[in-house]
């Protein structure tokens, strides 16, 4: 049985109806469907976080391409976010790495560095497992080396620390404490104990309390089951370091 963690912050009042759950909780662990790659643009303003999501879809005629108007819309939202926040480092651009898009992700990494945006990446999940074939790719390994080196040397803003990025992208062993970072969907659904198990414990818009929802989830689904840490999502990996290497994690974040 794995220990359960209550959320660090609890809403003081129920979230108003019609407000996206993303206004309060940012979920960055979406797993794209087969033949899709996904990227997110996140406004980290404490007043109103929002996510702009663009999807890359397969085209039988031209291979991989962006859905019509997706890039234009994303760039427009980036300009809007920059205008509101006045500082690119407050904006995170998150991407999902697959075998087909390693070169494109490297270009995105460079572009984020040029523009001053925070870069974040994780690998696409196959059900609950990572794509282990990535580890055999020299291009993928070189990309991971590049991301870690830039983060370690402080050359650009990159989400995570060298240790968490190494664990996340090279699928190292970790212990997961899934309730430490609640998984909330845009419609308010909250998963217990984690999103990959697809068990919904309640709805934040309706119930207004993560503590209440997790208590209901435990009653309905039981204690958190043993987990070997097989789904490499950033929040899950980060929970391992919070519990097992907090001061090392803190030291890496302030460097």
FIMAR-523373 format. One record per atom (N, C-alpha, C): x, y, z; residue in one letter. Coordinates in steps of 0.05 Angstrom, whole numbers, padded with zeros to 5 digits, always signed. Atoms other than C-alpha are relative to their C-alpha. Example, Ala and Ser with C-alpha at 12.3 -4.5 7.8 and 13.67 -1.06 7.14 Angstrom:
# FIMAR-523373
+00018-00024+00000a
+00246-00090+00156a
+00018+00024+00000a
-00016-00024-00001s
+00273-00021+00143s
-00015+00022+00014s
***
This chain:
# FIMAR-523373
+00017-00024+00000x
+00000+00000+00000x
+00017+00025+00000x
-00015-00025+00002x
+00026+00069-00018x
-00013+00022+00016x
+00011-00022-00015x
+00019+00129+00026x
-00015+00020-00018x
+00015-00019+00015x
-00032+00180+00003x
+00007+00028+00011x
-00007-00027-00008x
-00017+00254+00003x
-00024+00018-00007x
+00021-00020+00005x
-00069+00309+00010x
+00011+00023-00015x
-00010-00023+00015x
-00064+00368-00037x
+00009+00021+00018x
-00011-00021-00016x
-00023+00425-00011x
-00019+00024+00003x
+00018-00023+00000x
-00076+00477-00029x
-00028-00010-00003x
+00028+00007+00002x
-00150+00470-00018x
-00016+00025-00006x
+00016-00024+00006x
-00200+00519-00049x
-00015+00010+00024x
+00015-00012-00023x
-00229+00566+00004x
-00030+00000-00006x
+00028-00001+00008x
-00294+00570-00035x
-00004-00019-00024x
+00005+00016+00024x
-00327+00525-00087x
+00006+00016-00025x
-00006-00013+00025x
-00305+00541-00157x
-00026+00007-00014x
+00025-00008+00013x
-00359+00581-00194x
-00006-00018-00024x
+00009+00015+00023x
-00400+00543-00245x
+00008+00015-00025x
-00008-00012+00025x
-00376+00554-00316x
+00029+00007-00001x
-00028-00005+00000x
-00304+00563-00295x
+00015-00026-00006x
-00016+00024+00006x
-00254+00514-00325x
+00017-00008+00024x
-00017+00010-00022x
-00218+00470-00275x
+00029+00008-00005x
-00027-00008+00006x
-00155+00491-00311x
+00006+00028+00011x
-00005-00026-00014x
-00165+00560-00278x
+00013-00005+00027x
-00011+00005-00027x
-00144+00527-00213x
+00022-00021+00000x
-00020+00022+00000x
-00104+00465-00231x
+00009-00004-00029x
-00010+00005+00027x
-00059+00455-00291x
+00009-00029-00002x
-00007+00028+00004x
-00055+00384-00315x
+00017-00003-00025x
-00018+00001+00023x
+00004+00369-00360x
+00009-00029-00005x
-00007+00028+00004x
+00001+00294-00367x
-00017-00014-00021x
+00017+00013+00021x
-00045+00283-00426x
+00016-00018-00018x
-00013+00019+00018x
-00027+00223-00467x
-00013+00001-00027x
+00012-00001+00026x
-00037+00233-00541x
-00008-00027-00011x
+00009+00025+00013x
-00074+00181-00581x
+00021-00009-00020x
-00020+00010+00021x
-00034+00137-00630x
-00001+00019-00024x
-00004-00016+00023x
-00008+00176-00689x
-00006+00030+00005x
+00003-00029-00006x
-00014+00243-00654x
+00022+00009+00019x
-00018-00012-00019x
+00034+00289-00620x
-00013+00024+00011x
+00015-00020-00012x
+00012+00342-00573x
+00018+00021+00013x
-00015-00020-00014x
+00037+00408-00547x
-00019+00019+00015x
+00016-00018-00017x
+00012+00457-00494x
+00015+00026+00003x
-00010-00026-00007x
+00022+00530-00483x
-00014+00009+00026x
+00011-00004-00026x
+00012+00548-00410x
+00006+00028+00010x
-00002-00026-00013x
-00001+00616-00379x
+00001-00005+00029x
-00003+00006-00028x
+00025+00610-00308x
-00008+00023+00018x
+00009-00022-00016x
-00007+00674-00284x
-00017-00010+00024x
+00015+00010-00023x
-00034+00664-00213x
-00029+00009-00001x
+00027-00010+00001x
-00097+00702-00233x
-00018-00018-00017x
+00017+00017+00017x
-00121+00657-00289x
+00017-00017-00018x
-00016+00018+00017x
-00078+00599-00314x
-00018-00010-00023x
+00015+00013+00022x
-00100+00573-00382x
+00019-00016-00017x
-00015+00017+00018x
-00077+00521-00431x
-00010+00003-00028x
+00006+00001+00028x
-00075+00527-00506x
+00012-00025-00011x
-00010+00026+00009x
-00069+00459-00538x
-00002-00001-00030x
+00000+00005+00029x
-00049+00445-00610x
+00007-00029-00004x
-00005+00029+00005x
-00049+00375-00639x
+00011-00004-00028x
-00011+00008+00025x
-00006+00347-00694x
-00013-00026-00008x
+00014+00024+00009x
-00044+00296-00735x
+00012-00011-00025x
-00011+00013+00023x
-00024+00247-00788x
-00016+00006-00025x
+00012-00004+00027x
-00038+00264-00861x
+00010-00022-00019x
-00008+00022+00018x
-00039+00206-00910x
+00015+00010-00024x
-00012-00011+00025x
-00017+00252-00966x
+00028+00011+00005x
-00025-00014-00004x
+00039+00292-00935x
+00015-00008+00026x
-00014+00009-00025x
+00059+00253-00872x
-00011+00016+00023x
+00009-00014-00024x
+00057+00291-00807x
-00004+00030-00006x
+00006-00028+00005x
+00025+00359-00809x
-00016+00012+00022x
+00015-00013-00020x
-00008+00410-00765x
-00029+00004-00009x
+00027-00005+00007x
-00083+00415-00763x
-00004+00028-00010x
+00004-00027+00011x
-00109+00475-00802x
-00003+00021+00021x
+00001-00024-00018x
-00098+00541-00766x
+00010-00004+00028x
-00009+00005-00027x
-00069+00507-00705x
+00024+00017+00008x
-00024-00015-00006x
-00001+00539-00708x
-00006+00030+00002x
+00006-00029-00001x
-00029+00608-00724x
-00014+00007+00026x
+00015-00005-00025x
-00077+00603-00665x
+00018-00001+00024x
-00019+00002-00022x
-00022+00580-00618x
+00018+00025+00002x
-00018-00023+00000x
+00024+00637-00639x
-00015+00025+00008x
+00016-00023-00009x
-00033+00687-00630x
-00004-00001+00030x
+00003+00002-00029x
-00045+00660-00560x
+00026+00006+00015x
-00026-00006-00012x
+00029+00664-00545x
+00004+00031+00002x
-00003-00029+00000x
+00029+00738-00564x
-00019+00012+00021x
+00019-00009-00020x
-00033+00748-00521x
+00011-00005+00028x
-00011+00006-00026x
+00000+00713-00462x
+00024+00018+00007x
-00023-00017-00005x
+00064+00753-00470x
-00009+00029+00006x
+00011-00026-00005x
+00023+00817-00472x
-00011+00003+00028x
+00012+00000-00027x
-00014+00799-00408x
+00021-00002+00022x
-00019+00006-00021x
+00046+00773-00370x
+00025+00018-00001x
-00022-00018+00003x
+00100+00818-00398x
+00027-00014+00003x
-00026+00014-00005x
+00153+00763-00388x
-00002-00028-00011x
+00001+00027+00011x
+00165+00701-00432x
+00006-00022+00020x
-00005+00022-00019x
+00195+00661-00373x
-00024-00009+00016x
+00024+00008-00014x
+00125+00659-00343x
-00017-00018-00017x
+00016+00017+00019x
+00101+00618-00403x
+00015-00026-00005x
-00012+00026+00005x
+00115+00544-00409x
-00011-00012-00025x
+00009+00015+00024x
+00112+00508-00476x
+00008-00029+00004x
-00004+00029-00006x
+00104+00433-00465x
-00005-00017-00024x
+00002+00017+00023x
+00114+00380-00517x
+00002-00029+00008x
-00001+00028-00004x
+00106+00305-00522x
+00018-00012-00021x
-00020+00011+00018x
+00164+00266-00552x
-00008-00028-00009x
+00004+00026+00012x
+00152+00208-00600x
+00023-00006-00019x
-00022+00008+00018x
+00197+00170-00647x
+00001+00017-00025x
+00001-00015+00025x
+00174+00210-00707x
+00008+00029+00002x
-00003-00029-00003x
+00183+00280-00678x
+00024+00010+00015x
-00024-00008-00016x
+00251+00280-00643x
+00013+00025-00012x
-00013-00023+00012x
+00281+00329-00693x
-00017+00025+00004x
+00017-00023-00004x
+00221+00375-00687x
+00001+00010+00029x
-00002-00008-00028x
+00225+00374-00611x
+00026+00015+00005x
-00025-00014-00003x
+00298+00394-00615x
-00002+00029-00011x
+00004-00027+00010x
+00279+00453-00659x
-00017+00017+00019x
+00017-00015-00019x
+00225+00472-00609x
+00016+00008+00024x
-00017-00006-00022x
+00276+00468-00553x
+00017+00025-00006x
-00016-00023+00008x
+00321+00517-00591x
-00017+00025-00001x
+00017-00024+00003x
+00263+00563-00607x
-00008+00011+00027x
+00007-00009-00027x
+00241+00566-00534x
+00023+00015+00012x
-00023-00014-00010x
+00312+00585-00516x
+00003+00027-00012x
-00002-00025+00013x
+00312+00640-00567x
-00021+00020+00009x
+00022-00017-00007x
+00245+00667-00546x
-00002+00006+00030x
+00001-00004-00029x
+00256+00660-00471x
-00022-00015+00014x
+00021+00016-00013x
+00199+00611-00459x
+00011-00023+00015x
-00008+00024-00015x
+00203+00554-00409x
-00007-00024-00018x
+00004+00025+00016x
+00211+00487-00446x
-00005-00023+00019x
+00006+00023-00016x
+00180+00424-00418x
-00006-00023-00019x
+00005+00023+00018x
+00177+00354-00448x
-00003-00026+00016x
+00001+00027-00010x
+00157+00283-00433x
-00006-00018-00024x
+00005+00018+00022x
+00150+00221-00476x
-00029-00008-00001x
+00028+00010+00003x
+00084+00196-00503x
-00003-00027+00014x
+00005+00025-00014x
+00053+00141-00462x
-00016-00020-00018x
+00014+00021+00015x
+00029+00075-00492x
-00016-00015+00021x
+00016+00009-00022x
-00029+00058-00446x
+00014+00011+00026x
-00014-00009-00024x
+00009+00060-00379x
+00030-00002-00002x
-00029+00004+00003x
+00078+00047-00407x
+00013+00020-00018x
-00014-00017+00019x
+00130+00090-00440x
+00008-00016-00025x
-00010+00013+00025x
+00156+00074-00510x
+00030-00006+00004x
-00028+00007-00005x
+00220+00037-00492x
+00017+00000-00024x
-00016-00001+00025x
+00241+00037-00565x
+00015+00027-00002x
-00014-00026+00001x
+00260+00110-00555x
+00029-00002+00011x
-00027+00003-00012x
+00319+00088-00512x
+00021-00011-00019x
-00018+00011+00019x
+00349+00053-00572x
+00007+00020-00022x
-00004-00021+00021x
+00347+00117-00614x
+00023+00018+00008x
-00023-00017-00005x
+00413+00154-00618x
-00009+00030+00000x
+00010-00028+00002x
+00375+00218-00638x
-00015+00007+00026x
+00014-00005-00025x
+00330+00212-00577x
+00019+00004+00024x
-00019-00002-00022x
+00388+00200-00529x
+00016+00027-00002x
-00014-00025+00003x
+00425+00260-00559x
-00018+00024+00008x
+00018-00021-00008x
+00363+00303-00549x
-00002+00002+00030x
+00002+00000-00029x
+00357+00282-00476x
+00026+00012+00012x
-00025-00012-00009x
+00431+00298-00466x
+00000+00030-00002x
+00001-00028+00005x
+00420+00366-00496x
-00018+00015+00020x
+00019-00012-00019x
+00360+00381-00452x
+00013+00002+00028x
-00012+00001-00027x
+00396+00359-00388x
+00024+00019+00002x
-00023-00018+00000x
+00460+00397-00406x
-00008+00029+00002x
+00009-00028-00001x
+00423+00462-00419x
-00012+00007+00027x
+00012-00005-00026x
+00384+00455-00354x
+00022+00001+00022x
-00021+00000-00020x
+00447+00438-00313x
+00017+00025-00002x
-00017-00024+00003x
+00486+00496-00342x
-00015+00026+00001x
+00016-00024-00002x
+00428+00544-00337x
+00000+00016-00026x
-00001-00014+00025x
+00432+00561-00411x
-00028+00009-00009x
+00027-00008+00006x
+00356+00565-00417x
-00019-00011+00020x
+00020+00009-00020x
+00293+00557-00376x
-00012-00027-00009x
+00011+00027+00006x
+00273+00483-00375x
-00013-00011+00025x
+00016+00011-00022x
+00220+00451-00331x
+00014-00024+00012x
-00012+00023-00013x
+00248+00403-00280x
+00029+00005+00008x
-00028-00001-00007x
+00318+00389-00255x
+00015-00022-00015x
-00014+00021+00014x
+00374+00347-00285x
-00008-00028+00008x
+00008+00026-00010x
+00353+00289-00240x
-00028-00008-00009x
+00027+00007+00008x
+00279+00292-00255x
-00002-00004-00030x
+00000+00004+00029x
+00291+00300-00329x
+00012-00026-00008x
-00013+00025+00005x
+00338+00241-00330x
-00019-00023+00006x
+00019+00021-00007x
+00286+00198-00294x
-00024-00001-00019x
+00024-00002+00017x
+00228+00223-00336x
+00005-00010-00028x
-00005+00005+00028x
+00260+00216-00405x
+00016-00025-00005x
-00014+00025+00004x
+00304+00155-00393x
-00012-00023+00016x
+00016+00021-00012x
+00252+00117-00354x
+00015-00015+00023x
-00014+00012-00023x
+00293+00107-00291x
-00021-00008+00022x
+00018+00009-00021x
+00262+00074-00229x
-00008+00024+00018x
+00010-00021-00019x
+00219+00118-00184x
-00024-00011+00014x
+00024+00006-00016x
+00165+00112-00131x
-00021+00022-00005x
+00021-00020+00006x
+00099+00146-00148x
-00018+00005+00024x
+00019-00008-00020x
+00057+00184-00098x
-00022+00017-00014x
+00017-00013+00020x
-00001+00200-00145x
-00018+00022+00010x
+00018-00020-00010x
-00046+00241-00099x
+00013+00026+00008x
-00014-00025-00007x
+00008+00292-00086x
-00006+00022-00020x
+00006-00019+00021x
-00008+00326-00152x
-00027-00009-00013x
+00026+00009+00010x
-00083+00319-00167x
-00002+00003-00030x
+00005-00001+00028x
-00103+00303-00238x
-00029+00010-00005x
+00026-00012+00004x
-00161+00348-00259x
-00004+00006-00030x
+00006-00005+00028x
-00193+00349-00328x
-00015+00026-00003x
+00013-00026+00004x
-00221+00412-00359x
-00030+00001+00008x
+00028+00000-00009x
-00292+00390-00342x
-00003-00003+00030x
+00001+00001-00029x
-00273+00385-00268x
+00004-00028+00011x
-00004+00027-00010x
-00266+00309-00263x
+00027-00004+00013x
-00025+00005-00015x
-00214+00287-00212x
+00004-00030+00002x
-00006+00029+00000x
-00179+00220-00217x
+00011-00009+00027x
-00011+00012-00024x
-00162+00174-00159x
+00008-00028-00006x
-00021-00018-00010x
-00109+00155-00148x
+00015+00015-00021x
-00016-00012+00022x
-00082+00174-00217x
-00016-00002-00026x
+00013-00001+00026x
-00104+00190-00287x
+00003-00025-00017x
-00003+00024+00017x
-00074+00128-00321x
-00019-00022+00007x
+00018+00021-00008x
-00121+00083-00281x
-00029+00006-00008x
+00026-00008+00011x
-00181+00122-00309x
-00023-00003+00021x
+00020+00002-00020x
-00219+00121-00243x
-00007+00028+00011x
+00008-00027-00008x
-00258+00185-00229x
-00013-00001+00027x
+00010+00000-00027x
-00271+00200-00156x
-00020+00022+00005x
+00018-00022-00004x
-00310+00265-00163x
+00005+00021-00020x
-00002-00022+00019x
-00316+00331-00197x
+00005+00026+00016x
-00008-00024-00016x
-00281+00394-00171x
-00020+00023-00003x
+00020-00021+00004x
-00333+00440-00201x
-00025-00005+00017x
+00024+00008-00015x
-00389+00402-00167x
+00006-00002+00030x
-00006+00006-00029x
-00355+00380-00101x
+00015+00022+00014x
-00014-00023-00011x
-00309+00440-00091x
+00022-00006+00019x
-00020+00007-00020x
-00259+00402-00048x
+00015-00025-00009x
-00016+00023+00007x
-00201+00357-00067x
+00002-00020+00023x
-00001+00018-00023x
-00197+00329+00003x
-00026-00018+00001x
+00026+00015+00000x
-00271+00309-00001x
+00000-00020-00023x
+00000+00018+00023x
-00261+00279-00070x
+00019-00024+00004x
-00018+00022-00005x
-00200+00238-00050x
-00011-00019+00022x
+00012+00017-00020x
-00237+00212+00011x
-00021-00018-00013x
+00020+00016+00014x
-00294+00190-00034x
+00013-00021-00018x
-00014+00019+00017x
-00244+00158-00082x
+00011-00024+00016x
-00011+00022-00017x
-00211+00118-00026x
-00023-00018+00009x
+00023+00016-00008x
-00280+00095-00002x
-00010-00018-00023x
+00011+00015+00023x
-00301+00074-00072x
+00020-00020-00012x
-00019+00017+00014x
-00236+00045-00100x
+00021-00013+00019x
-00019+00012-00019x
-00195+00028-00037x
+00026+00016+00001x
-00026-00013-00003x
-00124+00046-00018x
+00015+00001-00027x
-00016-00002+00024x
-00073+00066-00070x
+00015-00026-00004x
-00013+00026+00004x
-00048+00001-00101x
+00030+00003-00003x
-00029-00001+00005x
+00026-00017-00105x
+00006+00007-00029x
-00007-00009+00027x
+00058+00016-00165x
+00030+00001-00003x
-00029+00000+00005x
+00127+00007-00194x
+00010+00025-00014x
-00008-00024+00014x
+00127+00075-00226x
+00006-00005-00029x
-00004+00008+00028x
+00115+00055-00298x
-00010+00022-00020x
+00010-00021+00019x
+00078+00116-00327x
+00016+00026+00006x
-00019-00021-00004x
+00129+00170-00336x
-00012+00028-00006x
+00012-00027+00001x
+00089+00234-00324x
+00015+00018+00020x
-00017-00018-00016x
+00124+00295-00295x
-00009+00001+00029x
+00009-00002-00028x
+00080+00301-00233x
+00006-00025+00016x
-00005+00025-00014x
+00089+00228-00216x
+00030-00002+00007x
-00029+00001-00005x
+00165+00231-00223x
+00008+00021+00021x
-00007-00020-00019x
+00168+00296-00184x
-00008-00008+00028x
+00009+00009-00027x
+00129+00265-00126x
+00021-00018+00013x
-00021+00018-00011x
+00185+00213-00118x
+00022+00017+00013x
-00022-00016-00011x
+00237+00267-00108x
-00009+00018+00023x
+00011-00015-00023x
+00192+00308-00061x
+00003-00018+00025x
+00000+00018-00024x
+00189+00247-00015x
+00028-00011+00006x
-00025+00014-00004x
+00257+00214-00025x
+00025+00017-00002x
-00024-00017+00003x
+00304+00271-00041x
-00008+00030+00000x
+00011-00027+00001x
+00270+00336-00022x
+00022+00022-00001x
-00020-00021-00001x
+00332+00377-00005x
+00017+00000-00025x
-00014+00000+00025x
+00369+00353-00066x
-00016+00012-00022x
+00018-00012+00020x
+00309+00372-00108x
-00001+00030+00003x
+00001-00029-00005x
+00304+00440-00075x
+00026+00014-00009x
-00026-00011+00008x
+00379+00452-00087x
+00002+00002-00030x
-00002+00000+00030x
+00373+00434-00161x
-00018+00022-00011x
+00019-00020+00011x
+00313+00481-00170x
+00010+00028+00003x
-00009-00028-00004x
+00348+00542-00142x
+00026+00006-00014x
-00025-00004+00015x
+00411+00532-00183x
-00006+00013-00027x
***
